[in-house]
Amino acid sequence: MSKSLINPQWPFDIRRVPFFYGWVILLLSTAGFLLSVPGQTMGMAVFTDSLIDALGLSRTQLSLAYLVGTVASALFLTRAGIWYDRFGPRVMIPLASVMLALMVLFISTVDWIAAALGGGNTLSFLCIALGYFGVRFWGQGVLTSASRNALLLWFEKRRGLVGGVRGVVVSLGFSLAPLLLAWMISTMGWRGALWFMAGFIGLVFSLLAFIFLRNSPQECEVLADGREPESAPQNGAASDGKPTSFSLARAKTNAMFWLVSLSLSIHALFGTAITFHIVSIFELAGRDSAQAFGYFLPSAIASTTVNLLASWQADKHPLKPFLIAMLCFFIVGGYGLLELENNWGYWLMVIGIGGGGGLWGVISNLAFIRYFGPANLGAISGLCTSVMVFASAIGPALFSLGLDFSGSYGAVQLLCMAAIAALLAATFFIDQPELS
C-alpha cells in the first residue's frame, strides 16, 4: 500500500488511545459491511415493486436492467482493488460511501430524470440500469471489499476470530435488513427510505470513516494484535525465503486463486438466485410465501453459528479443510433444495446453504491474505469480487431460464450441484502453502 494521502496522526495520534486501535477498525469495518445494503441484492429487492410502478417497466425488464448493471459493475472491480492498494481504506471507504449515497439518490429520482429526458421504456430502462450499476459497484463491490480488507492488517493471531465476530453481526444485519427497509418504506415511502439511507451513508458514516479509519498499524507505528515491539515478527521475506506477497499478475496464473474464487462465486450465483426467486421456489415445492420468507431466519442462525465456530478454529488450522467443508455443505443444501417439498429437505437446505454461507464468510475473509499476502490484497481480492459479482448477476437469470424451458428449477439446481462437485474434486489436486 502506498504512503497515506492523509497524515495518520490527524486528527489524533492513535498511540494516545488507551486501548488497541484495531477494535475501532473492527467497528468501522462492520459498519461498512452493513451500510453496503443498498448495493446488495436483498437491499434493492425490497424496492422492486415501487420501481416497477414508478418506471412503468415490467418485472422482467427491471430484472434485466439489474443484470446489465451488475455485470457492468463487475468489469471495473479489479481496477477498484488497485485503487485500494494505492490509496488505502481511509480514502476508499469514505469515497465509496459518498458515491453509493449519490447513486441511491439517483435511483430515488430515476423516474423523474427519465421523464425529464423524454420518457419511454427504453430511457427508463437505461436510467435504472445506470443506477443499479452505481449501487452494485460502489456498494457490493468497493465498500464491501474495502471494509473486509481494512481489518485484515490489524489482526494476525486473532484474525479469524475477529472476522467471525464481524461475520455474525453482518449476517444478522443482512437478515433483518429487508424487514427494516420494508418498515421504512411503509412509514416514509420508497423515496423517503432511499433519501434516509443516502443521508446516513453519505454524510454520517463517510465522515466517521474519514476521521477514525487508519490504513494500517505500520503507518501508525503500532503492531498488529496490540503486541509489544519485542514480539513482532520480521517484515519482508518469510523465514523460508519465499516472498510474502503475490503480484496480481502472478495470482491470475495461480490455480489456488481460481479454486477459491470460483468456490466463492458458485455460492454468489446459487445464493443470489435463491434469494431472488425464493417465493417462486417455495411455491413450486407446495409452500407459501410466509414459509419462503421464514427460511431466512433459521438459515441466518446456521450461518452465524458455523461462521463463529469456524472462525475461531481457522486461526489454529490451515484453510483448505474449511474450503472442502464449505463445498460439502453446499452440496447438502442443494440436495435439500431439490427435496424442498419434504420437511427433511427443507432442513437440509437450511443447514447446507446456511452453514456453507458461514464457511463462505471465513474463506472470503482469510483466503487472499493467507495465500497471497498483504501487498496487493486490494487488487487480488478485487479480481475475485469481480468474478463473484458477475456470478451473482447471472444466477437469477439462469434460474429464470431454467424455469421457462423446463417448468421447474430442478435442472439448473443439478447443474449448480455438478459445478460444486467439480470444485470439490479439484480441492484434492490443488494445494498451496499459506504465506501467513
C-alpha positions, 0 to 999 in steps of 0.5 A: 500500500502506498504512503497515506494521502492523509497524515495518520496522526490527524486528527489524533495520534492513535498511540494516545488511545488507551486501548488497541486501535484495531477494535475501532477498525473492527467497528468501522469495518462492520459498519461498512459491511452493513451500510453496503445494503443498498448495493446488495441484492436483498437491499434493492429487492425490497424496492422492486415493486415501487420501481416497477410502478414508478418506471412503468417497466415490467418485472422482467425488464427491471430484472434485466436492467439489474443484470446489465448493471451488475455485470457492468459493475463487475468489469471495473472491480479489479481496477477498484482493488488497485485503487485500494492498494494505492490509496488505502481504506481511509480514502476508499471507504469514505469515497465509496460511501459518498458515491453509493449515497449519490447513486441511491439518490439517483435511483430515488429520482430515476423516474423523474430524470427519465421523464425529464429526458423524454420518457419511454421504456427504453430511457427508463430502462437505461436510467435504472440500469445506470443506477443499479450499476452505481449501487452494485459497484460502489456498494457490493463491490468497493465498500464491501471489499474495502471494509473486509480488507481494512481489518485484515492488517490489524489482526494476525493471531486473532484474525479469524476470530475477529472476522467471525465476530464481524461475520455474525453481526453482518449476517444478522444485519443482512437478515433483518435488513429487508424487514427494516427497509420494508418498515421504512418504506411503509412509514416514509415511502420508497423515496423517503427510505432511499433519501434516509439511507443516502443521508446516513451513508453519505454524510454520517458514516463517510465522515466517521470513516474519514476521521477514525479509519487508519490504513494500517498499524505500520503507518501508525507505528503500532503492531498488529494484535496490540503486541509489544515491539519485542514480539513482532515478527520480521517484515519482508521475506518469510523465514523460508525465503519465499516472498510474502506477497503475490503480484496480481499478475502472478495470482491470475496464473495461480490455480489456488486463486481460481479454486477459491474464487470460483468456490466463492462465486458458485455460492454468489450465483446459487445464493443470489438466485435463491434469494431472488426467486425464493417465493417462486421456489417455495411455491413450486415445492407446495409452500407459501410465501410466509414459509419462503420468507421464514427460511431466512431466519433459521438459515441466518442462525446456521450461518452465524453459528458455523461462521463463529465456530469456524472462525475461531478454529481457522486461526489454529488450522490451515484453510483448505479443510474449511474450503472442502467443508464449505463445498460439502455443505453446499452440496447438502443444501442443494440436495435439500433444495431439490427435496424442498417439498419434504420437511427433511429437505427443507432442513437440509437446505437450511443447514447446507446453504446456511452453514456453507454461507458461514464457511463462505464468510471465513474463506472470503475473509482469510483466503487472499491474505493467507495465500497471497499476502498483504501487498496487493490484497486490494487488487487480488481480492478485487479480481475475485469480487469481480468474478463473484459479482458477475456470478451473482448477476447471472444466477437469477437469470439462469434460474429464470431460464431454467424455469421457462424451458423446463417448468421447474428449477430442478435442472439448473439446481443439478447443474449448480450441484455438478459445478460444486462437485467439480470444485470439490474434486479439484480441492484434492489436486490443488494445494498451496502453502499459506504465506501467513 
